[in-house]
Amino acid sequence: MKNFIVLILLLGPVFAFGQTDNTLVNSLQEHVAGEGVITIHDEEGVEELVNIQVEANRRMEGVEGWRIQLFSGQGPTGKRNALQVKSKLLNKFPDQDVDLSFTSPNWRVRVGNYRHKHEALPLLNELRELFPHCYIVKDGNVKMNKF
């Protein structure tokens, strides 16, 4: 019964807003000159469920990923030190995506957006010269468009 209610809640927006032509399946099946052809055979309703999942992923604020933590501190000096660490990092690595966050009472400076931990290792090795105590952390709010 619980599964039936969840299914109704998930399929409700599909019936309310209708089908659009800009779906994942349609975009995969488009024929482009010089490229192969993809044909998808699926059961009735699978395409709608895939589209619901794609839309839910778009609305998500972030996914679980990995970053490198450079600093964590508290209080007014914590904020000042966090800003200094961020500035120091951007002077040396201007193209990096730096995340300065405050979760009471901690200020944190994290860099990078990685889906897998091993992807952060090359940057970690470079950062160890400037920040010898930096380390890789799991972060549940990494933007999907950053991968």
C-alpha positions as CSV (number, residue, x, y, z in Angstrom):
1,M,0.0,0.0,0.0
2,K,2.8,2.4,0.9
3,N,4.5,1.7,-2.5
4,F,1.3,2.4,-4.3
5,I,0.9,5.8,-2.6
6,V,4.5,6.7,-3.4
7,L,4.0,5.6,-7.1
8,I,0.9,7.8,-7.3
9,L,2.8,10.8,-5.8
10,L,5.7,10.3,-8.3
11,L,3.5,9.9,-11.3
12,G,1.1,12.7,-10.4
13,P,3.2,15.5,-11.9
14,V,3.6,13.5,-15.2
15,F,-0.1,13.4,-15.7
16,A,-0.6,17.0,-14.5
17,F,2.0,18.6,-16.7
18,G,2.0,16.2,-19.7
19,Q,4.8,14.9,-21.8
20,T,7.4,17.1,-23.3
21,D,9.5,16.4,-26.4
22,N,12.7,17.4,-24.6
23,T,13.2,14.1,-22.7
24,L,16.3,12.1,-22.1
25,V,15.0,9.2,-24.2
26,N,14.1,11.5,-27.1
27,S,17.5,13.2,-27.0
28,L,19.3,9.9,-27.0
29,Q,17.3,8.6,-30.0
30,E,17.9,11.7,-32.1
31,H,19.8,10.9,-35.3
32,V,23.0,13.0,-35.8
33,A,24.8,12.7,-39.2
34,G,28.0,10.9,-38.8
35,E,27.1,9.2,-35.5
36,G,25.6,5.9,-34.6
37,V,21.9,5.4,-33.8
38,I,20.5,4.5,-30.4
39,T,17.2,2.7,-30.3
40,I,15.6,2.2,-26.9
41,H,12.9,-0.4,-26.3
42,D,11.3,-0.2,-22.9
43,E,8.2,-1.1,-21.1
44,E,5.3,1.3,-20.9
45,G,5.8,3.8,-18.1
46,V,9.6,3.5,-17.8
47,E,10.3,6.6,-19.8
48,E,8.0,8.6,-17.6
49,L,9.8,7.3,-14.5
50,V,13.2,8.2,-16.0
51,N,12.0,11.7,-16.7
52,I,10.7,12.1,-13.2
53,Q,14.1,11.0,-11.8
54,V,16.0,13.4,-14.1
55,E,13.8,16.3,-13.0
56,A,14.2,15.4,-9.4
57,N,18.0,15.4,-9.9
58,R,17.8,18.8,-11.5
59,R,16.0,20.2,-8.4
60,M,18.5,18.8,-5.9
61,E,20.7,21.3,-4.3
62,G,23.7,19.0,-4.2
63,V,24.9,15.4,-4.1
64,E,27.3,13.5,-2.0
65,G,30.8,14.1,-3.2
66,W,34.3,14.9,-2.0
67,R,36.3,18.1,-1.3
68,I,39.6,19.0,0.3
69,Q,39.3,20.8,3.6
70,L,41.9,23.5,4.1
71,F,40.7,25.1,7.3
72,S,38.2,24.9,10.1
73,G,38.0,27.4,12.9
74,Q,35.7,29.2,15.3
75,G,34.8,32.7,16.3
76,P,35.8,36.0,14.9
77,T,39.4,34.9,14.4
78,G,38.0,31.8,12.6
79,K,36.3,34.0,10.1
80,R,39.4,36.2,9.5
81,N,41.6,33.1,9.2
82,A,39.2,31.4,6.8
83,L,39.2,34.5,4.5
84,Q,43.0,34.6,4.6
85,V,43.1,30.9,3.6
86,K,40.7,31.4,0.8
87,S,42.7,34.4,-0.5
88,K,46.0,32.5,-0.2
89,L,44.5,29.6,-2.2
90,L,43.0,31.7,-4.9
91,N,46.3,33.6,-5.4
92,K,48.0,30.2,-6.1
93,F,45.1,28.3,-7.7
94,P,42.8,31.0,-9.3
95,D,40.7,28.4,-11.3
96,Q,39.7,26.3,-8.2
97,D,36.2,26.3,-6.9
98,V,36.5,27.4,-3.2
99,D,33.7,27.0,-0.7
100,L,33.7,29.2,2.4
101,S,31.0,28.1,4.7
102,F,29.8,28.8,8.2
103,T,27.9,26.3,10.3
104,S,27.7,27.6,13.8
105,P,30.2,27.9,15.4
106,N,32.6,26.7,12.6
107,W,34.1,28.4,9.6
108,R,35.3,26.0,6.9
109,V,37.3,26.4,3.7
110,R,37.0,23.6,1.2
111,V,38.1,23.3,-2.4
112,G,37.2,21.1,-5.3
113,N,34.2,19.1,-6.4
114,Y,34.7,15.5,-6.9
115,R,32.3,12.6,-7.2
116,H,34.9,10.0,-6.1
117,K,37.6,10.3,-3.4
118,H,40.5,9.2,-5.6
119,E,39.8,12.1,-8.0
120,A,40.8,14.6,-5.3
121,L,44.3,13.1,-4.7
122,P,46.3,15.0,-7.4
123,L,45.0,18.4,-6.1
124,L,45.6,17.3,-2.5
125,N,49.2,16.6,-3.2
126,E,49.6,20.0,-4.8
127,L,47.9,21.7,-1.9
128,R,50.0,20.0,0.7
129,E,52.9,22.4,-0.1
130,L,50.8,25.5,0.9
131,F,48.5,23.8,3.5
132,P,50.3,20.8,5.1
133,H,47.3,19.8,7.2
134,C,44.7,19.7,4.5
135,Y,42.7,16.5,4.0
136,I,39.9,15.0,1.9
137,V,36.4,15.1,3.4
138,K,33.0,13.8,2.3
139,D,30.6,16.6,1.5
140,G,26.9,16.1,1.0
141,N,26.3,19.4,-0.8
142,V,28.4,19.3,-4.0
143,K,26.6,20.8,-7.0
144,M,26.0,18.2,-9.7
145,N,26.9,20.6,-12.5
146,K,30.4,20.9,-11.0
147,F,31.4,17.4,-12.1
